Amino acid sequence: MATASKSKSPAAGRTPGGIRVALIGCNHRTAPVELRERVAFTAEQALDAAGELRRRGILDEAVVLSTCNRSELYGVPAAAGSAVTDEMEEFLTSFHRISRTELDGRLYRWEGTDAVRHLYRVAAGLDSMLLGEAEILGQLRTAYGQALDHGSTGPVLNRAFQGALEVGKRVRAETEVGARPMSVSLAGIKLAERVFGNLRGRAALIVGAGAVAEQVVEHLRNRDIGSLRVVNRSHDRAADLAQRMGGEAVAWDSLETVLAAPDIIVTSVGNAGLVLSRDMLERALAARSGRPVFVVDLGVPRNVAAESSGLYNLYLYDIDDLGEIVEQNKRAREAEIPRAEALITEHVAKFEAWRTALETGSIVEDLRGRFRKHREVLLRERLGEMKDLSPEERQRLASITEELIERVLDEPAERLRNAREMRGRLGAIEALRHLFGIDRDSDKGGKGRGGE
């Protein structure tokens, strides 16, 4: 992973007053899987989207987080006071070619402290379908690391995401939220146990060879599965997983020829879309002489045709069908939520203290720049009338007026640094911006929406 040295400096390219985090997104609570799969991002698309948000001048910094249960855009607005979440939503819908009406009521929007708190709850596993799930922290780390390497983050998102990773680790280490970790892969296997009872001796087929597929294989092996086959577009990856887990790799173009053998089929082919059609599964069932097949589709977009659920003796579940297991998991851990929330609150306060310090330095620098600009104009006008002054005397006047600026700024800067209450400090900063018209002047000379 790249170091933070790639990031822009705190003031680089940012309109004064724009030091805030904004996000829009949808998740398993707000949108069903058939909608979530339409706004999901591949890793490459996530980087392209983050770059485009910056090129269009919507955001100064951007990270896109996309998992099976959520698609979220995080950013730092390029302009103070802009309706940035509206612009982010417009971008999301145009990027995925989906109408805004279809997402009406499905998206959530957060700005400022609320956005940071949401990010930290995601990292802690409190916003997951499965409370305290293990995968999300790694997914968040990957999304942030790729954005950092791509140069789309900056000081604000770097601080926010590094804080999120720290929160996630602390919640899992210091609370029971992460005890007996639950994941979608384990939940799928538990569903299979409800259908077949003991899985010992059963035959399984895993379609996919990524991280989720590997977890599925591990859970099956721990249950003494009989035979195990792995199919993946990259045969090398399938062979590697099968070899490590004592299974057999099958070529991708031979998928249909082995569909009749397994009792359990688990698909997790990321961003591949449809892999198993109804016709393929119907032929497999016919070849099994009516013996039931359990299919769990963990892909987003889904890998199995939804209409397959009508087939006799086919038990098809997708990622949204894990509700009962979700509730059982939540009840077992919800007593730990207050402790996790307290850790989140602690880290949100740390981020806000850092952001406020950054804002304080920003407003003082903005005021210093404004005063120096007026000073230069005034000196130019007045010194032009004072023809008899020597160069030394002119330099002395310049030094005195520069000292005056520093004396004028010294007290408000000290008051801002020592303000006891953060909300009052931020209010004072915004009042100074308003009184001196700093935001208005910056907007006049700021970036247009067409790019940098």
C-alpha positions in Angstrom: 0.0 0.0 0.0 1.1 3.5 -0.7 2.0 5.8 2.0 0.0 8.9 2.9 2.7 11.1 1.3 0.6 10.8 -1.9 -2.1 12.8 -0.3 -2.8 16.4 -0.9 -1.9 19.0 1.7 -4.8 20.1 3.9 -5.3 23.3 1.9 -4.6 21.9 -1.6 -7.5 22.5 -3.9 -10.1 23.0 -1.2 -12.5 25.8 -0.9 -12.4 27.2 2.7 -15.1 25.7 4.8 -15.1 22.5 2.8 -13.4 20.3 5.4 -16.3 17.9 6.0 -17.1 14.3 5.0 -20.2 13.5 3.0 -21.6 10.2 1.9 -24.5 8.6 0.1 -25.3 4.9 -0.1 -27.8 2.1 0.0 -27.5 -1.1 1.9 -29.4 -4.3 2.9 -31.7 -2.2 5.1 -32.8 0.3 2.4 -32.7 -1.8 -0.8 -33.3 -5.4 -1.9 -30.6 -7.4 -3.6 -32.1 -6.9 -7.0 -31.6 -3.1 -6.6 -28.2 -3.4 -4.8 -26.7 -5.5 -7.6 -27.6 -2.7 -10.1 -25.5 -0.1 -8.2 -22.6 -2.3 -7.2 -19.1 -1.4 -8.3 -16.2 -3.7 -9.3 -12.8 -2.7 -7.9 -12.0 -1.1 -11.2 -15.3 0.8 -11.4 -14.8 2.0 -7.8 -11.5 3.6 -8.7 -12.9 5.1 -12.0 -15.9 6.5 -10.1 -13.7 8.1 -7.4 -11.4 9.7 -10.1 -14.4 11.0 -12.0 -16.0 12.6 -9.0 -12.8 14.5 -8.5 -12.3 15.4 -12.1 -15.8 16.8 -12.3 -15.1 19.0 -9.3 -17.8 17.4 -7.1 -15.3 16.1 -4.6 -11.8 16.9 -3.6 -11.3 13.4 -2.1 -13.3 10.2 -2.7 -13.5 6.6 -1.7 -16.1 4.1 -3.1 -17.0 1.1 -0.8 -19.0 -1.7 -2.5 -19.8 -5.0 -1.0 -22.6 -7.6 -1.3 -24.6 -5.6 1.2 -23.8 -2.0 0.4 -22.6 0.6 -2.2 -21.4 3.9 -0.6 -19.7 7.0 -1.9 -17.6 8.9 0.6 -16.1 12.2 -0.2 -14.9 15.7 0.9 -16.9 18.4 -1.0 -14.9 20.6 -3.4 -17.0 23.6 -2.6 -18.3 25.0 0.7 -22.0 24.9 1.3 -22.7 22.9 -1.9 -25.6 20.5 -2.2 -22.9 17.8 -2.6 -25.1 14.8 -1.8 -27.5 15.8 -4.6 -24.5 15.9 -7.0 -23.2 12.6 -5.7 -26.6 11.0 -6.2 -26.8 12.4 -9.8 -23.4 10.9 -10.4 -24.3 7.5 -9.0 -27.4 7.2 -11.1 -25.7 8.3 -14.3 -22.7 6.0 -13.7 -24.9 2.9 -13.4 -27.6 4.1 -15.8 -30.4 3.9 -13.3 -33.2 6.4 -12.9 -33.3 8.5 -9.7 -36.9 7.5 -9.2 -35.9 3.9 -8.8 -33.6 4.9 -6.0 -36.2 7.2 -4.4 -36.3 6.4 -0.7 -33.5 3.8 -1.1 -30.5 6.0 -0.5 -29.3 7.5 2.8 -27.3 10.7 3.0 -25.0 11.9 5.8 -22.7 14.8 6.2 -20.2 15.9 8.8 -20.1 14.1 12.1 -23.0 11.8 11.1 -21.1 10.6 8.0 -18.0 9.8 10.1 -20.1 8.0 12.7 -21.8 5.9 9.9 -18.3 5.0 8.5 -17.1 3.9 12.0 -20.3 1.8 12.6 -19.7 0.1 9.3 -16.1 -0.7 10.3 -17.2 -2.0 13.7 -19.7 -4.4 12.1 -22.7 -2.6 13.7 -24.3 -1.7 10.3 -23.9 -5.2 8.8 -26.6 -7.7 8.0 -24.8 -10.0 10.4 -23.9 -8.1 13.5 -20.1 -8.0 14.0 -19.4 -9.8 10.7 -15.8 -10.5 10.1 -15.4 -9.6 6.4 -16.4 -5.9 6.3 -13.3 -4.6 8.1 -11.1 -6.2 5.4 -13.3 -5.0 2.6 -13.1 -1.5 4.0 -9.4 -1.7 4.3 -9.1 -2.9 0.7 -11.3 -0.1 -0.7 -9.4 2.6 1.2 -6.0 1.1 0.3 -6.9 1.0 -3.4 -8.2 4.6 -3.3 -5.1 5.7 -1.5 -2.8 4.0 -4.0 -4.9 5.6 -6.8 -4.4 9.1 -5.3 -8.1 9.8 -4.8 -7.9 10.3 -1.0 -6.5 13.3 0.9 -5.9 14.3 4.5 -9.5 14.3 5.6 -10.5 10.8 4.2 -7.1 9.4 5.2 -7.8 10.5 8.8 -11.4 9.3 8.7 -10.6 5.8 7.2 -7.6 5.2 9.4 -9.8 6.0 12.4 -12.4 3.6 11.1 -9.9 0.8 10.8 -8.7 1.5 14.4 -12.3 1.5 15.6 -13.0 -1.8 13.9 -10.0 -3.5 15.5 -10.8 -2.1 18.9 -14.5 -3.2 18.8 -13.4 -6.7 17.9 -10.7 -6.8 20.5 -12.5 -5.1 23.4 -16.1 -6.2 23.1 -17.9 -9.5 22.4 -19.4 -8.1 19.1 -16.7 -10.0 17.2 -16.9 -13.1 19.3 -18.0 -16.3 17.5 -17.7 -14.3 14.2 -20.6 -14.7 11.8 -20.3 -14.2 8.1 -22.5 -14.6 5.1 -20.5 -17.8 4.2 -21.2 -19.3 7.6 -24.9 -18.3 7.5 -25.2 -20.0 4.1 -23.8 -23.2 5.5 -26.1 -23.1 8.5 -29.0 -22.9 6.1 -27.7 -26.0 4.4 -27.7 -27.8 7.7 -31.3 -26.9 8.2 -32.2 -28.6 4.9 -29.9 -31.7 5.2 -29.1 -31.9 8.9 -25.6 -33.3 9.3 -23.5 -32.4 6.2 -21.0 -35.3 6.7 -20.6 -37.2 3.4 -22.6 -34.8 1.3 -21.2 -33.6 -2.1 -20.6 -29.9 -2.6 -19.8 -27.7 -5.6 -18.4 -24.2 -5.0 -18.6 -21.8 -8.0 -16.0 -19.1 -7.4 -12.6 -19.1 -5.7 -12.5 -15.7 -4.0 -12.4 -14.9 -0.2 -16.0 -15.8 0.4 -15.7 -19.1 -1.5 -12.6 -19.9 0.5 -14.6 -19.4 3.7 -17.4 -21.6 2.5 -14.9 -24.4 1.7 -13.4 -24.0 5.1 -16.8 -24.3 6.9 -17.7 -27.3 4.7 -14.4 -29.1 5.5 -15.0 -28.5 9.2 -18.3 -30.4 8.8 -16.7 -33.4 7.1 -18.1 -32.8 3.7 -17.8 -35.9 1.5 -16.7 -34.6 -1.9 -15.8 -31.1 -2.9 -15.4 -29.5 -6.3 -14.4 -25.9 -7.1 -15.2 -24.2 -10.4 -13.8 -20.8 -11.3 -13.0 -18.8 -14.4 -9.4 -18.8 -13.4 -8.6 -22.5 -13.3 -5.4 -21.8 -11.4 -7.2 -20.2 -8.6 -9.7 -23.0 -8.5 -6.9 -25.6 -8.5 -5.1 -23.8 -5.7 -8.2 -23.6 -3.5 -9.1 -27.2 -4.2 -5.6 -28.5 -3.5 -5.4 -26.7 -0.1 -8.8 -27.9 0.9 -8.6 -31.5 -0.4 -11.0 -31.0 -3.2 -11.1 -31.2 -7.0 -10.8 -28.3 -9.5 -13.2 -28.3 -12.5 -12.7 -26.3 -15.7 -15.2 -23.4 -16.1 -16.5 -24.7 -19.4 -17.3 -28.0 -17.7 -19.6 -26.4 -15.1 -22.9 -27.8 -16.4 -21.5 -31.4 -16.7 -20.9 -31.6 -13.0 -24.1 -29.9 -11.8 -26.0 -33.1 -11.2 -23.5 -34.5 -8.7 -23.6 -32.0 -5.7 -26.2 -31.9 -2.9 -25.0 -28.4 -2.1 -24.1 -25.6 -4.6 -22.7 -22.3 -3.4 -22.0 -19.5 -5.8 -19.9 -16.5 -5.1 -18.6 -15.1 -8.4 -18.1 -11.4 -7.8 -19.6 -9.0 -10.3 -20.1 -11.8 -12.8 -23.9 -11.7 -13.0 -25.8 -14.8 -14.1 -23.9 -18.0 -14.0 -26.6 -20.7 -13.4 -29.7 -20.5 -15.5 -33.1 -22.1 -14.7 -32.6 -24.5 -17.6 -29.2 -25.6 -16.4 -30.6 -26.4 -12.9 -33.7 -28.1 -14.3 -31.5 -30.5 -16.3 -29.4 -31.2 -13.3 -32.4 -32.0 -11.1 -33.7 -34.4 -13.8 -30.4 -36.2 -13.8 -30.6 -36.6 -10.0 -33.9 -38.4 -10.2 -35.6 -35.9 -7.9 -33.0 -35.9 -5.1 -33.1 -32.3 -3.6 -30.4 -29.7 -4.2 -29.5 -26.8 -1.9 -28.3 -23.7 -3.7 -27.1 -20.6 -1.9 -26.3 -17.6 -4.1 -23.9 -15.2 -2.3 -23.1 -13.2 -5.5 -24.0 -9.5 -6.0 -25.0 -9.3 -8.7 -26.8 -12.6 -8.2 -25.2 -15.6 -9.9 -28.3 -17.8 -10.1 -31.5 -17.0 -12.1 -34.2 -16.0 -9.6 -36.9 -17.9 -11.5 -35.1 -21.1 -10.6 -36.7 -21.0 -7.1 -39.9 -22.5 -8.6 -38.1 -25.8 -9.5 -39.3 -28.8 -7.5 -36.7 -30.0 -4.9 -34.5 -27.0 -5.5 -33.9 -25.0 -2.3 -32.6 -21.6 -3.5 -31.5 -18.8 -1.2 -29.8 -15.5 -2.0 -28.1 -13.1 0.3 -31.3 -11.5 1.4 -32.7 -14.8 2.6 -30.5 -14.9 5.7 -33.0 -13.0 7.8 -33.7 -15.6 10.6 -30.0 -16.3 11.1 -29.3 -12.6 11.1 -31.9 -12.1 13.9 -30.5 -15.0 16.0 -27.0 -13.6 15.5 -28.1 -10.1 16.6 -29.9 -11.3 19.7 -26.8 -13.1 20.8 -24.6 -10.0 20.6 -26.8 -7.0 21.0 -26.0 -6.6 24.7 -22.5 -5.6 23.5 -23.7 -2.8 21.2 -23.5 0.0 23.8 -19.8 -0.8 24.5 -19.1 -0.7 20.8 -21.0 2.5 20.4 -19.0 4.1 23.2 -15.8 3.3 21.4 -17.2 4.7 18.2 -18.2 7.9 20.0 -14.7 8.2 21.4 -13.1 8.0 18.0 -15.6 10.3 16.3 -14.7 12.9 19.0 -11.0 12.4 18.1 -11.7 12.9 14.4 -13.8 16.0 15.1 -11.1 17.5 17.3 -8.6 17.0 14.5 -10.9 18.5 11.9 -11.7 21.5 14.1 -7.9 22.1 14.6 -7.6 21.9 10.8 -10.5 24.4 10.4 -8.9 26.7 13.0 -5.6 26.8 11.1 -7.5 27.2 7.8 -9.6 30.3 8.9 -6.5 32.0 10.4 -4.6 31.5 7.2 -7.6 32.7 5.2 -7.9 35.9 7.4 -4.1 36.4 7.1 -4.3 36.2 3.3 -7.3 38.6 3.2 -5.6 41.2 5.5 -2.3 41.0 3.5 -4.2 41.6 0.2 -5.9 44.7 1.6 -2.5 45.8 3.1 -0.8 45.6 -0.2 -3.5 47.6 -1.9 -3.4 50.3 0.8 0.4 50.5 0.8 0.5 50.8 -2.9 -2.0 53.6 -2.9 -0.5 55.6 0.0 3.2 55.1 -0.7 2.5 56.3 -4.2 1.6 59.7 -2.6 4.7 59.7 -0.4 7.4 60.4 -2.9 10.0 61.6 -0.3 10.2 58.3 1.6 13.4 56.4 1.3 13.5 52.6 0.5 14.3 51.9 4.1 11.4 53.9 5.4 9.0 52.2 2.9 10.3 48.8 4.1 9.8 49.9 7.7 6.1 50.7 7.0 5.7 47.4 5.3 7.1 45.6 8.4 5.0 47.6 10.8 1.8 46.8 8.9 2.7 43.1 8.8 3.3 43.1 12.5 -0.1 44.7 13.0 -1.8 41.9 11.1 -0.1 39.3 13.3 -1.1 41.1 16.5 -4.7 41.4 15.3 -4.9 37.7 14.5 -3.1 36.5 17.6 -6.0 36.8 20.0 -8.8 35.2 17.9 -6.4 32.4 16.9 -5.7 31.7 20.6 -9.4 31.9 21.5 -10.2 29.4 18.8 -7.5 27.0 19.9 -8.6 27.1 23.5 -12.4 27.0 23.0 -13.7 24.5 25.5 -16.7 23.3 23.5 -16.1 22.0 20.0 -19.5 23.1 18.7 -18.9 26.6 19.9 -15.5 26.6 18.2 -16.9 25.5 14.9 -19.7 28.1 15.2 -17.1 30.8 15.7 -15.1 29.7 12.7 -18.2 29.8 10.5 -19.2 33.2 11.9 -15.7 34.5 11.0 -16.1 33.2 7.4 -19.5 34.8 7.1 -18.5 38.1 8.6 -15.4 38.4 6.3 -17.1 36.9 3.2 -14.4 34.4 2.8 -16.6 31.7 1.3 -18.2 34.1 -1.1 -14.8 35.3 -2.4 -13.6 31.7 -2.7 -16.6 30.6 -4.7 -16.1 33.4 -7.2 -12.6 32.2 -7.9 -13.1 28.5 -7.2 -13.2 25.5 -9.5 -16.0 25.1 -12.0 -18.0 21.9 -12.2 -16.3 20.9 -15.4 -13.1 19.9 -13.8 -9.9 21.2 -12.1 
